[in-house]
Amino acid sequence: MRALFLALAMVASIFVNKKKKPSDLDKSPMDMSYWPANFPMLKLSGKASGEPIARVIYGRPQKNGRPLFGDIVQYNTIWRLGANEATEIEFFVPVKIAGKLVPKGRYTLYGIPNENSWTLILNTDNFSWGNFSYNAKKDLLRTEVPVIKTLDSIDAFTLYFEETNLGAGLIIMWDQVKVMLPISYAKETVTNKKK
């Protein structure tokens, strides 16, 4: 029994001593995308003022030759949309998603991937690691979006905003899968943009 206890203590000490140092490079680095694209650079060059419309903060896992959808990222299972902390999206103005008004604020974005469509979820519980503390009672909205198969395989999980006539689409790409979350301007936002 004592030998078992010592062995467990040694294994535990290995994990404790392998703690990541602040200077270590993360395997899935954090990234950020803005709407409008490159907002900080636009602001720096005097081509934008005030705040952006939205930004998304997310971890970027790499494919590295692994099978992804239906394997590492399981179908019909809640996913953090990236790696490490759950993906967070912040709206600096009210917007509409799936016909529902989304107030200005920060939200956690989750997905439930399937082969032909994904359910994308805006949740009000922020600062979550992965999807381990996900609580459906805190969902602000859910919407289903179609999967678009791409010819090129994307190695690094990617999120970015693409402008549309009605607002923007949040593009989510990895491997040969692409989905888009349509985001439209709320009436209040359109009125403020015209001023």
Backbone as JSON Lines, residues from 0, in Angstrom:
{"i":0,"aa":"M","n":[0.81,-1.19,0.0],"ca":[0.0,0.0,0.0],"c":[0.87,1.27,0.0]}
{"i":1,"aa":"R","n":[1.94,1.2,0.81],"ca":[2.84,2.34,0.9],"c":[3.52,2.58,-0.46]}
{"i":2,"aa":"A","n":[3.9,1.51,-1.15],"ca":[4.54,1.63,-2.46],"c":[3.58,2.29,-3.46]}
{"i":3,"aa":"L","n":[2.32,1.92,-3.41],"ca":[1.31,2.51,-4.3],"c":[1.17,4.01,-4.01]}
{"i":4,"aa":"F","n":[1.13,4.36,-2.73],"ca":[1.02,5.77,-2.35],"c":[2.22,6.56,-2.86]}
{"i":5,"aa":"L","n":[3.42,6.02,-2.71],"ca":[4.64,6.7,-3.17],"c":[4.63,6.87,-4.69]}
{"i":6,"aa":"A","n":[4.19,5.83,-5.39],"ca":[4.12,5.91,-6.85],"c":[3.14,7.0,-7.29]}
{"i":7,"aa":"L","n":[1.98,7.07,-6.66],"ca":[1.0,8.11,-6.98],"c":[1.54,9.5,-6.67]}
{"i":8,"aa":"A","n":[2.25,9.63,-5.56],"ca":[2.84,10.92,-5.19],"c":[3.88,11.35,-6.22]}
{"i":9,"aa":"M","n":[4.68,10.4,-6.73],"ca":[5.69,10.73,-7.74],"c":[5.02,11.19,-9.04]}
{"i":10,"aa":"V","n":[3.98,10.49,-9.46],"ca":[3.27,10.87,-10.68],"c":[2.67,12.26,-10.52]}
{"i":11,"aa":"A","n":[2.05,12.52,-9.37],"ca":[1.45,13.83,-9.11],"c":[2.52,14.92,-9.14]}
{"i":12,"aa":"S","n":[3.7,14.65,-8.57],"ca":[4.75,15.66,-8.55],"c":[5.27,15.96,-9.95]}
{"i":13,"aa":"I","n":[5.27,14.96,-10.82],"ca":[5.69,15.19,-12.21],"c":[4.74,16.18,-12.87]}
{"i":14,"aa":"F","n":[3.42,15.98,-12.67],"ca":[2.44,16.88,-13.28],"c":[2.53,18.28,-12.68]}
{"i":15,"aa":"V","n":[2.76,18.37,-11.4],"ca":[2.87,19.68,-10.76],"c":[4.11,20.4,-11.27]}
{"i":16,"aa":"N","n":[5.23,19.68,-11.39],"ca":[6.48,20.29,-11.84],"c":[6.46,20.62,-13.33]}
{"i":17,"aa":"K","n":[5.55,20.03,-14.1],"ca":[5.46,20.3,-15.54],"c":[4.54,21.49,-15.83]}
{"i":18,"aa":"K","n":[4.22,22.25,-14.8],"ca":[3.34,23.4,-14.96],"c":[3.91,24.33,-16.02]}
{"i":19,"aa":"K","n":[3.04,24.82,-16.87],"ca":[3.44,25.7,-17.96],"c":[3.96,27.03,-17.42]}
{"i":20,"aa":"K","n":[5.11,27.44,-17.9],"ca":[5.68,28.72,-17.52],"c":[5.09,29.82,-18.4]}
{"i":21,"aa":"P","n":[5.01,31.05,-17.91],"ca":[4.46,32.15,-18.71],"c":[5.19,32.37,-20.03]}
{"i":22,"aa":"S","n":[6.46,31.97,-20.1],"ca":[7.23,32.16,-21.33],"c":[7.08,31.02,-22.33]}
{"i":23,"aa":"D","n":[6.39,29.92,-21.93],"ca":[6.19,28.79,-22.84],"c":[5.21,29.16,-23.95]}
{"i":24,"aa":"L","n":[5.44,28.65,-25.14],"ca":[4.55,28.87,-26.28],"c":[3.4,27.88,-26.2]}
{"i":25,"aa":"D","n":[2.18,28.38,-26.27],"ca":[0.99,27.54,-26.22],"c":[0.86,26.78,-27.55]}
{"i":26,"aa":"K","n":[0.45,25.52,-27.48],"ca":[0.24,24.73,-28.7],"c":[-0.91,25.28,-29.52]}
{"i":27,"aa":"S","n":[-1.87,25.91,-28.86],"ca":[-3.03,26.5,-29.53],"c":[-3.11,27.97,-29.14]}
{"i":28,"aa":"P","n":[-2.35,28.83,-29.83],"ca":[-2.27,30.23,-29.41],"c":[-3.62,30.95,-29.49]}
{"i":29,"aa":"M","n":[-3.77,31.95,-28.64],"ca":[-4.98,32.76,-28.65],"c":[-4.88,33.78,-29.77]}
{"i":30,"aa":"D","n":[-6.03,34.08,-30.39],"ca":[-6.07,35.05,-31.47],"c":[-7.32,35.9,-31.31]}
{"i":31,"aa":"M","n":[-7.41,36.97,-32.1],"ca":[-8.53,37.89,-32.01],"c":[-8.84,38.42,-33.4]}
{"i":32,"aa":"S","n":[-10.12,38.48,-33.73],"ca":[-10.56,39.07,-35.0],"c":[-11.59,40.15,-34.71]}
{"i":33,"aa":"Y","n":[-11.59,41.19,-35.55],"ca":[-12.47,42.34,-35.37],"c":[-13.45,42.5,-36.53]}
{"i":34,"aa":"W","n":[-14.56,43.15,-36.24],"ca":[-15.47,43.68,-37.25],"c":[-15.62,45.15,-36.95]}
{"i":35,"aa":"P","n":[-15.16,46.05,-37.82],"ca":[-14.53,45.81,-39.11],"c":[-13.13,45.2,-38.96]}
{"i":36,"aa":"A","n":[-12.73,44.49,-40.02],"ca":[-11.45,43.79,-40.02],"c":[-10.31,44.76,-39.72]}
{"i":37,"aa":"N","n":[-9.35,44.28,-38.94],"ca":[-8.15,45.05,-38.6],"c":[-8.47,46.39,-37.94]}
{"i":38,"aa":"F","n":[-9.5,46.42,-37.12],"ca":[-9.94,47.68,-36.5],"c":[-8.82,48.43,-35.79]}
{"i":39,"aa":"P","n":[-7.97,47.78,-34.97],"ca":[-6.92,48.55,-34.3],"c":[-6.0,49.28,-35.28]}
{"i":40,"aa":"M","n":[-5.69,48.65,-36.41],"ca":[-4.83,49.31,-37.41],"c":[-5.57,50.46,-38.1]}
{"i":41,"aa":"L","n":[-6.87,50.27,-38.35],"ca":[-7.67,51.36,-38.93],"c":[-7.71,52.55,-37.97]}
{"i":42,"aa":"K","n":[-7.88,52.27,-36.69],"ca":[-7.93,53.34,-35.69],"c":[-6.58,54.05,-35.6]}
{"i":43,"aa":"L","n":[-5.5,53.29,-35.63],"ca":[-4.16,53.85,-35.55],"c":[-3.88,54.79,-36.73]}
{"i":44,"aa":"S","n":[-4.38,54.42,-37.92],"ca":[-4.13,55.23,-39.12],"c":[-5.18,56.33,-39.3]}
{"i":45,"aa":"G","n":[-6.09,56.5,-38.34],"ca":[-7.09,57.56,-38.43],"c":[-8.27,57.24,-39.32]}
{"i":46,"aa":"K","n":[-8.42,55.97,-39.74],"ca":[-9.52,55.59,-40.63],"c":[-10.72,55.04,-39.88]}
{"i":47,"aa":"A","n":[-10.64,55.0,-38.56],"ca":[-11.75,54.54,-37.72],"c":[-11.68,55.27,-36.39]}
{"i":48,"aa":"S","n":[-12.84,55.46,-35.79],"ca":[-12.87,56.08,-34.47],"c":[-13.84,55.3,-33.59]}
{"i":49,"aa":"G","n":[-13.82,55.62,-32.33],"ca":[-14.74,54.94,-31.42],"c":[-14.36,53.49,-31.22]}
{"i":50,"aa":"E","n":[-15.37,52.64,-31.16],"ca":[-15.16,51.21,-30.92],"c":[-15.53,50.4,-32.15]}
{"i":51,"aa":"P","n":[-15.03,49.17,-32.25],"ca":[-15.47,48.3,-33.35],"c":[-16.91,47.87,-33.12]}
{"i":52,"aa":"I","n":[-17.48,47.16,-34.06],"ca":[-18.82,46.59,-33.88],"c":[-18.72,45.32,-33.04]}
{"i":53,"aa":"A","n":[-17.7,44.5,-33.34],"ca":[-17.55,43.24,-32.61],"c":[-16.11,42.77,-32.67]}
{"i":54,"aa":"R","n":[-15.78,41.86,-31.75],"ca":[-14.5,41.15,-31.81],"c":[-14.71,39.77,-31.21]}
{"i":55,"aa":"V","n":[-13.9,38.84,-31.66],"ca":[-13.96,37.47,-31.15],"c":[-12.57,37.08,-30.68]}
{"i":56,"aa":"I","n":[-12.5,36.41,-29.52],"ca":[-11.24,35.97,-28.92],"c":[-11.31,34.45,-28.81]}
{"i":57,"aa":"Y","n":[-10.29,33.75,-29.36],"ca":[-10.39,32.29,-29.43],"c":[-9.02,31.63,-29.48]}
{"i":58,"aa":"G","n":[-8.98,30.37,-29.08],"ca":[-7.76,29.56,-29.18],"c":[-7.72,28.89,-30.55]}
{"i":59,"aa":"R","n":[-6.52,28.77,-31.13],"ca":[-6.37,28.24,-32.49],"c":[-5.65,26.89,-32.51]}
{"i":60,"aa":"P","n":[-6.37,25.8,-32.28],"ca":[-5.73,24.49,-32.4],"c":[-5.34,24.21,-33.85]}
{"i":61,"aa":"Q","n":[-4.38,23.32,-34.02],"ca":[-3.89,22.93,-35.34],"c":[-4.39,21.53,-35.68]}
{"i":62,"aa":"K","n":[-4.65,21.32,-36.95],"ca":[-5.09,19.99,-37.39],"c":[-3.97,18.96,-37.25]}
{"i":63,"aa":"N","n":[-2.77,19.31,-37.72],"ca":[-1.6,18.43,-37.62],"c":[-1.87,17.02,-38.13]}
{"i":64,"aa":"G","n":[-2.61,16.91,-39.24],"ca":[-2.85,15.6,-39.85],"c":[-3.86,14.73,-39.15]}
{"i":65,"aa":"R","n":[-4.48,15.23,-38.09],"ca":[-5.43,14.43,-37.32],"c":[-6.82,14.44,-37.98]}
{"i":66,"aa":"P","n":[-7.6,13.38,-37.8],"ca":[-9.0,13.44,-38.22],"c":[-9.76,14.32,-37.23]}
{"i":67,"aa":"L","n":[-10.56,15.27,-37.73],"ca":[-11.18,16.23,-36.83],"c":[-12.66,15.97,-36.59]}
{"i":68,"aa":"F","n":[-13.51,16.38,-37.53],"ca":[-14.95,16.36,-37.31],"c":[-15.49,14.93,-37.36]}
{"i":69,"aa":"G","n":[-16.24,14.6,-36.32],"ca":[-16.73,13.24,-36.17],"c":[-15.74,12.37,-35.42]}
{"i":70,"aa":"D","n":[-14.58,12.93,-35.05],"ca":[-13.54,12.2,-34.32],"c":[-13.1,13.01,-33.1]}
{"i":71,"aa":"I","n":[-12.05,13.84,-33.26],"ca":[-11.6,14.68,-32.15],"c":[-12.71,15.65,-31.73]}
{"i":72,"aa":"V","n":[-13.32,16.29,-32.72],"ca":[-14.5,17.14,-32.48],"c":[-15.7,16.26,-32.79]}
{"i":73,"aa":"Q","n":[-16.35,15.78,-31.76],"ca":[-17.44,14.81,-31.94],"c":[-18.71,15.48,-32.42]}
{"i":74,"aa":"Y","n":[-19.42,14.77,-33.28],"ca":[-20.72,15.25,-33.74],"c":[-21.73,15.21,-32.61]}
{"i":75,"aa":"N","n":[-22.68,16.14,-32.68],"ca":[-23.81,16.21,-31.76],"c":[-23.37,16.37,-30.3]}
{"i":76,"aa":"T","n":[-22.21,17.03,-30.11],"ca":[-21.66,17.26,-28.77],"c":[-21.22,18.72,-28.67]}
{"i":77,"aa":"I","n":[-21.5,19.35,-27.54],"ca":[-21.12,20.76,-27.35],"c":[-19.6,20.91,-27.49]}
{"i":78,"aa":"W","n":[-19.16,21.98,-28.18],"ca":[-17.74,22.23,-28.42],"c":[-17.44,23.7,-28.15]}
{"i":79,"aa":"R","n":[-16.28,23.98,-27.6],"ca":[-15.87,25.33,-27.22],"c":[-15.51,26.21,-28.42]}
{"i":80,"aa":"L","n":[-15.51,25.68,-29.62],"ca":[-15.1,26.4,-30.85],"c":[-13.66,26.88,-30.75]}
{"i":81,"aa":"G","n":[-12.76,25.95,-30.65],"ca":[-11.35,26.26,-30.57],"c":[-10.68,25.41,-29.52]}
{"i":82,"aa":"A","n":[-9.73,26.01,-28.81],"ca":[-8.98,25.28,-27.79],"c":[-8.89,26.14,-26.54]}
{"i":83,"aa":"N","n":[-8.56,25.48,-25.43],"ca":[-8.34,26.14,-24.14],"c":[-9.62,26.82,-23.65]}
{"i":84,"aa":"E","n":[-9.56,28.14,-23.35],"ca":[-10.76,28.83,-22.91],"c":[-11.83,28.78,-24.01]}
{"i":85,"aa":"A","n":[-13.09,28.81,-23.59],"ca":[-14.16,28.85,-24.58],"c":[-14.07,30.16,-25.36]}
{"i":86,"aa":"T","n":[-14.47,30.11,-26.62],"ca":[-14.44,31.3,-27.48],"c":[-15.38,32.36,-26.94]}
{"i":87,"aa":"E","n":[-14.91,33.61,-26.92],"ca":[-15.74,34.72,-26.48],"c":[-15.93,35.72,-27.61]}
{"i":88,"aa":"I","n":[-17.16,36.22,-27.73],"ca":[-17.47,37.24,-28.72],"c":[-18.04,38.44,-27.98]}
{"i":89,"aa":"E","n":[-17.58,39.61,-28.37],"ca":[-18.05,40.83,-27.73],"c":[-18.66,41.73,-28.79]}
{"i":90,"aa":"F","n":[-19.86,42.23,-28.5],"ca":[-20.53,43.19,-29.36],"c":[-20.49,44.55,-28.67]}
{"i":91,"aa":"F","n":[-20.0,45.55,-29.38],"ca":[-19.89,46.89,-28.83],"c":[-21.13,47.73,-29.1]}
{"i":92,"aa":"V","n":[-22.04,47.18,-29.91],"ca":[-23.34,47.78,-30.22],"c":[-24.35,46.65,-30.27]}
{"i":93,"aa":"P","n":[-25.64,46.94,-30.14],"ca":[-26.64,45.88,-30.3],"c":[-26.63,45.35,-31.73]}
{"i":94,"aa":"V","n":[-26.81,44.04,-31.87],"ca":[-26.89,43.4,-33.19],"c":[-28.07,42.43,-33.18]}
{"i":95,"aa":"K","n":[-28.34,41.83,-34.34],"ca":[-29.37,40.8,-34.41],"c":[-28.74,39.52,-34.95]}
{"i":96,"aa":"I","n":[-29.09,38.41,-34.31],"ca":[-28.68,37.08,-34.75],"c":[-29.93,36.22,-34.74]}
{"i":97,"aa":"A","n":[-30.19,35.55,-35.86],"ca":[-31.38,34.69,-36.0],"c":[-32.65,35.46,-35.64]}
{"i":98,"aa":"G","n":[-32.7,36.74,-36.03],"ca":[-33.88,37.55,-35.79],"c":[-34.04,38.04,-34.37]}
{"i":99,"aa":"K","n":[-33.1,37.7,-33.49],"ca":[-33.19,38.09,-32.07],"c":[-32.2,39.2,-31.77]}
{"i":100,"aa":"L","n":[-32.67,40.2,-31.04],"ca":[-31.8,41.3,-30.63],"c":[-30.79,40.79,-29.59]}
{"i":101,"aa":"V","n":[-29.52,41.06,-29.86],"ca":[-28.45,40.71,-28.94],"c":[-27.9,42.02,-28.38]}
{"i":102,"aa":"P","n":[-28.09,42.27,-27.08],"ca":[-27.6,43.52,-26.5],"c":[-26.07,43.6,-26.55]}
{"i":103,"aa":"K","n":[-25.59,44.82,-26.54],"ca":[-24.15,45.07,-26.44],"c":[-23.63,44.31,-25.22]}
{"i":104,"aa":"G","n":[-22.48,43.64,-25.38],"ca":[-21.9,42.9,-24.26],"c":[-21.03,41.77,-24.73]}
{"i":105,"aa":"R","n":[-20.5,41.01,-23.77],"ca":[-19.59,39.89,-24.04],"c":[-20.32,38.58,-23.78]}
{"i":106,"aa":"Y","n":[-20.13,37.63,-24.69],"ca":[-20.8,36.33,-24.62],"c":[-19.81,35.22,-24.94]}
{"i":107,"aa":"T","n":[-20.14,34.01,-24.51],"ca":[-19.35,32.84,-24.87],"c":[-20.05,32.19,-26.05]}
{"i":108,"aa":"L","n":[-19.27,31.76,-27.02],"ca":[-19.8,31.17,-28.25],"c":[-19.43,29.69,-28.27]}
{"i":109,"aa":"Y","n":[-20.44,28.84,-28.35],"ca":[-20.24,27.39,-28.45],"c":[-20.84,26.89,-29.75]}
{"i":110,"aa":"G","n":[-20.49,25.67,-30.11],"ca":[-21.08,25.03,-31.28],"c":[-21.39,23.58,-31.01]}
{"i":111,"aa":"I","n":[-22.37,23.07,-31.74],"ca":[-22.65,21.63,-31.77],"c":[-22.53,21.22,-33.23]}
{"i":112,"aa":"P","n":[-21.36,20.71,-33.63],"ca":[-21.15,20.34,-35.04],"c":[-21.87,19.05,-35.4]}
{"i":113,"aa":"N","n":[-22.34,19.01,-36.62],"ca":[-22.84,17.8,-37.26],"c":[-22.33,17.82,-38.68]}
{"i":114,"aa":"E","n":[-22.53,16.76,-39.41],"ca":[-21.95,16.65,-40.75],"c":[-22.48,17.72,-41.7]}
{"i":115,"aa":"N","n":[-23.78,18.02,-41.65],"ca":[-24.38,18.94,-42.62],"c":[-24.8,20.29,-42.04]}
{"i":116,"aa":"S","n":[-24.85,20.41,-40.74],"ca":[-25.21,21.68,-40.11],"c":[-24.62,21.74,-38.71]}
{"i":117,"aa":"W","n":[-24.48,22.97,-38.21],"ca":[-24.02,23.19,-36.85],"c":[-25.05,24.03,-36.12]}
{"i":118,"aa":"T","n":[-25.18,23.79,-34.83],"ca":[-25.94,24.68,-33.97],"c":[-24.93,25.58,-33.28]}
{"i":119,"aa":"L","n":[-25.09,26.9,-33.46],"ca":[-24.21,27.86,-32.81],"c":[-24.98,28.49,-31.65]}
{"i":120,"aa":"I","n":[-24.29,28.65,-30.53],"ca":[-24.93,29.05,-29.26],"c":[-24.22,30.27,-28.69]}
{"i":121,"aa":"L","n":[-25.0,31.28,-28.34],"ca":[-24.51,32.43,-27.59],"c":[-24.93,32.23,-26.15]}
{"i":122,"aa":"N","n":[-23.95,32.21,-25.24],"ca":[-24.21,31.92,-23.84],"c":[-23.72,33.09,-22.98]}
{"i":123,"aa":"T","n":[-24.39,33.36,-21.88],"ca":[-24.06,34.52,-21.05],"c":[-23.03,34.23,-19.96]}
{"i":124,"aa":"D","n":[-22.57,32.99,-19.82],"ca":[-21.58,32.63,-18.81],"c":[-20.18,32.76,-19.41]}
{"i":125,"aa":"N","n":[-19.46,33.81,-19.04],"ca":[-18.14,34.07,-19.64],"c":[-17.01,33.5,-18.8]}
{"i":126,"aa":"F","n":[-15.81,33.56,-19.37],"ca":[-14.56,33.16,-18.72],"c":[-14.59,31.68,-18.34]}
{"i":127,"aa":"S","n":[-14.97,30.85,-19.3],"ca":[-15.07,29.4,-19.09],"c":[-13.89,28.7,-19.74]}
{"i":128,"aa":"W","n":[-13.44,27.64,-19.1],"ca":[-12.41,26.8,-19.7],"c":[-13.11,25.69,-20.47]}
{"i":129,"aa":"G","n":[-12.87,25.65,-21.77],"ca":[-13.52,24.63,-22.59],"c":[-15.03,24.72,-22.5]}
{"i":130,"aa":"N","n":[-15.66,23.57,-22.45],"ca":[-17.11,23.53,-22.3],"c":[-17.49,22.76,-21.03]}
{"i":131,"aa":"F","n":[-16.53,22.64,-20.11],"ca":[-16.75,21.82,-18.93],"c":[-17.8,22.4,-17.99]}
{"i":132,"aa":"S","n":[-17.96,23.72,-17.97],"ca":[-18.96,24.33,-17.09],"c":[-20.16,24.85,-17.87]}
{"i":133,"aa":"Y","n":[-20.29,24.42,-19.14],"ca":[-21.4,24.89,-19.97],"c":[-22.74,24.63,-19.3]}
{"i":134,"aa":"N","n":[-23.6,25.66,-19.29],"ca":[-24.92,25.57,-18.69],"c":[-25.93,26.08,-19.7]}
{"i":135,"aa":"A","n":[-26.74,25.19,-20.26],"ca":[-27.73,25.56,-21.29],"c":[-28.74,26.58,-20.78]}
{"i":136,"aa":"K","n":[-28.95,26.65,-19.47],"ca":[-29.9,27.62,-18.91],"c":[-29.41,29.06,-19.13]}
{"i":137,"aa":"K","n":[-28.11,29.22,-19.43],"ca":[-27.55,30.55,-19.64],"c":[-27.44,30.9,-21.13]}
{"i":138,"aa":"D","n":[-28.03,30.07,-22.01],"ca":[-28.03,30.37,-23.44],"c":[-28.88,31.6,-23.72]}
{"i":139,"aa":"L","n":[-28.35,32.53,-24.49],"ca":[-29.12,33.67,-24.96],"c":[-29.87,33.28,-26.23]}
{"i":140,"aa":"L","n":[-29.18,32.52,-27.09],"ca":[-29.83,32.05,-28.32],"c":[-29.09,30.87,-28.91]}
{"i":141,"aa":"R","n":[-29.81,30.14,-29.75],"ca":[-29.25,29.04,-30.55],"c":[-29.74,29.23,-31.97]}
{"i":142,"aa":"T","n":[-28.88,28.95,-32.93],"ca":[-29.29,29.02,-34.33],"c":[-28.55,27.94,-35.11]}
{"i":143,"aa":"E","n":[-29.22,27.38,-36.09],"ca":[-28.62,26.33,-36.92],"c":[-28.12,26.94,-38.22]}
{"i":144,"aa":"V","n":[-26.91,26.59,-38.61],"ca":[-26.31,27.09,-39.85],"c":[-25.79,25.92,-40.67]}
{"i":145,"aa":"P","n":[-25.83,26.05,-42.01],"ca":[-25.37,24.94,-42.85],"c":[-23.85,24.84,-42.91]}
{"i":146,"aa":"V","n":[-23.37,23.63,-43.15],"ca":[-21.94,23.37,-43.36],"c":[-21.63,23.55,-44.84]}
{"i":147,"aa":"I","n":[-20.54,24.25,-45.12],"ca":[-20.03,24.4,-46.48],"c":[-18.72,23.63,-46.54]}
{"i":148,"aa":"K","n":[-18.62,22.67,-47.45],"ca":[-17.37,21.92,-47.62],"c":[-16.43,22.74,-48.5]}
{"i":149,"aa":"T","n":[-15.16,22.84,-48.1],"ca":[-14.18,23.61,-48.86],"c":[-13.21,22.68,-49.57]}
{"i":150,"aa":"L","n":[-12.61,23.17,-50.65],"ca":[-11.63,22.37,-51.38],"c":[-10.3,22.34,-50.64]}
{"i":151,"aa":"D","n":[-9.93,23.49,-50.08],"ca":[-8.67,23.59,-49.34],"c":[-8.87,23.17,-47.9]}
{"i":152,"aa":"S","n":[-7.87,22.52,-47.35],"ca":[-7.9,22.13,-45.94],"c":[-7.18,23.21,-45.13]}
{"i":153,"aa":"I","n":[-7.85,23.73,-44.12],"ca":[-7.29,24.76,-43.25],"c":[-6.7,24.08,-42.03]}
{"i":154,"aa":"D","n":[-5.38,24.25,-41.79],"ca":[-4.71,23.57,-40.69],"c":[-5.02,24.22,-39.33]}
{"i":155,"aa":"A","n":[-5.02,25.56,-39.28],"ca":[-5.25,26.27,-38.02],"c":[-6.71,26.7,-37.93]}
{"i":156,"aa":"F","n":[-7.37,26.34,-36.85],"ca":[-8.75,26.77,-36.62],"c":[-8.82,28.28,-36.78]}
{"i":157,"aa":"T","n":[-9.8,28.77,-37.54],"ca":[-9.84,30.18,-37.91],"c":[-11.23,30.78,-37.73]}
{"i":158,"aa":"L","n":[-11.3,31.96,-37.14],"ca":[-12.53,32.75,-37.02],"c":[-12.23,34.14,-37.56]}
{"i":159,"aa":"Y","n":[-13.13,34.68,-38.38],"ca":[-13.0,36.06,-38.84],"c":[-14.35,36.58,-39.3]}
{"i":160,"aa":"F","n":[-14.48,37.89,-39.33],"ca":[-15.71,38.53,-39.78],"c":[-15.59,38.89,-41.25]}
{"i":161,"aa":"E","n":[-16.65,38.65,-41.99],"ca":[-16.71,39.01,-43.41],"c":[-17.93,39.91,-43.6]}
{"i":162,"aa":"E","n":[-17.69,41.12,-44.07],"ca":[-18.78,42.09,-44.26],"c":[-19.82,41.57,-45.26]}
{"i":163,"aa":"T","n":[-21.09,41.86,-44.98],"ca":[-22.2,41.56,-45.89],"c":[-23.04,42.82,-46.03]}
{"i":164,"aa":"N","n":[-24.05,42.79,-46.91],"ca":[-24.93,43.95,-47.08],"c":[-25.71,44.27,-45.81]}
{"i":165,"aa":"L","n":[-26.04,43.25,-45.02],"ca":[-26.87,43.44,-43.83],"c":[-26.06,43.54,-42.55]}
{"i":166,"aa":"G","n":[-24.76,43.31,-42.62],"ca":[-23.92,43.33,-41.42],"c":[-22.63,42.59,-41.68]}
{"i":167,"aa":"A","n":[-22.49,41.41,-41.07],"ca":[-21.3,40.58,-41.27],"c":[-21.64,39.13,-40.96]}
{"i":168,"aa":"G","n":[-20.81,38.26,-41.49],"ca":[-20.88,36.86,-41.13],"c":[-19.64,36.52,-40.32]}
{"i":169,"aa":"L","n":[-19.82,35.83,-39.2],"ca":[-18.67,35.31,-38.48],"c":[-18.33,33.97,-39.12]}
{"i":170,"aa":"I","n":[-17.2,33.92,-39.82],"ca":[-16.77,32.72,-40.53],"c":[-15.99,31.83,-39.57]}
{"i":171,"aa":"I","n":[-16.35,30.56,-39.54],"ca":[-15.68,29.56,-38.72],"c":[-15.15,28.5,-39.67]}
{"i":172,"aa":"M","n":[-13.81,28.31,-39.7],"ca":[-13.21,27.38,-40.66],"c":[-12.18,26.49,-39.97]}
{"i":173,"aa":"W","n":[-12.21,25.22,-40.35],"ca":[-11.17,24.28,-39.93],"c":[-11.27,23.05,-40.8]}
{"i":174,"aa":"D","n":[-10.13,22.49,-41.14],"ca":[-10.06,21.34,-42.04],"c":[-10.75,21.73,-43.35]}
{"i":175,"aa":"Q","n":[-11.73,20.98,-43.8],"ca":[-12.44,21.33,-45.03],"c":[-13.89,21.7,-44.72]}
{"i":176,"aa":"V","n":[-14.09,22.31,-43.54],"ca":[-15.42,22.69,-43.08],"c":[-15.46,24.19,-42.84]}
{"i":177,"aa":"K","n":[-16.56,24.8,-43.29],"ca":[-16.77,26.23,-43.09],"c":[-18.24,26.44,-42.73]}
{"i":178,"aa":"V","n":[-18.49,27.23,-41.7],"ca":[-19.85,27.66,-41.37],"c":[-19.82,29.16,-41.16]}
{"i":179,"aa":"M","n":[-20.99,29.79,-41.27],"ca":[-21.07,31.24,-41.09],"c":[-22.24,31.58,-40.18]}
{"i":180,"aa":"L","n":[-21.96,32.38,-39.17],"ca":[-23.0,32.9,-38.29],"c":[-23.38,34.28,-38.81]}
{"i":181,"aa":"P","n":[-24.59,34.42,-39.41],"ca":[-25.0,35.74,-39.92],"c":[-25.36,36.69,-38.78]}
{"i":182,"aa":"I","n":[-24.77,37.87,-38.82],"ca":[-25.01,38.91,-37.82],"c":[-25.47,40.15,-38.57]}
{"i":183,"aa":"S","n":[-26.62,40.69,-38.2],"ca":[-27.1,41.89,-38.87],"c":[-27.12,43.06,-37.9]}
{"i":184,"aa":"Y","n":[-27.1,44.25,-38.47],"ca":[-27.18,45.45,-37.65],"c":[-28.56,45.51,-37.0]}
{"i":185,"aa":"A","n":[-28.6,45.9,-35.74],"ca":[-29.87,46.19,-35.09],"c":[-30.32,47.57,-35.56]}
{"i":186,"aa":"K","n":[-31.59,47.85,-35.48],"ca":[-32.13,49.14,-35.93],"c":[-31.37,50.29,-35.27]}
{"i":187,"aa":"E","n":[-31.07,50.17,-33.97],"ca":[-30.36,51.21,-33.24],"c":[-28.96,51.44,-33.82]}
{"i":188,"aa":"T","n":[-28.31,50.36,-34.23],"ca":[-26.96,50.44,-34.78],"c":[-26.97,51.15,-36.12]}
{"i":189,"aa":"V","n":[-27.94,50.81,-36.97],"ca":[-28.05,51.46,-38.3],"c":[-28.29,52.94,-38.13]}
{"i":190,"aa":"T","n":[-29.16,53.32,-37.2],"ca":[-29.45,54.74,-36.96],"c":[-28.2,55.47,-36.51]}
{"i":191,"aa":"N","n":[-27.43,54.88,-35.6],"ca":[-26.2,55.5,-35.11],"c":[-25.12,55.58,-36.2]}
{"i":192,"aa":"K","n":[-25.07,54.59,-37.1],"ca":[-24.07,54.61,-38.17],"c":[-24.32,55.75,-39.15]}
{"i":193,"aa":"K","n":[-25.6,56.13,-39.32],"ca":[-25.95,57.18,-40.28],"c":[-25.66,58.56,-39.74]}
{"i":194,"aa":"K","n":[-25.48,58.7,-38.42],"ca":[-25.24,60.02,-37.82],"c":[-23.85,60.52,-38.11]}
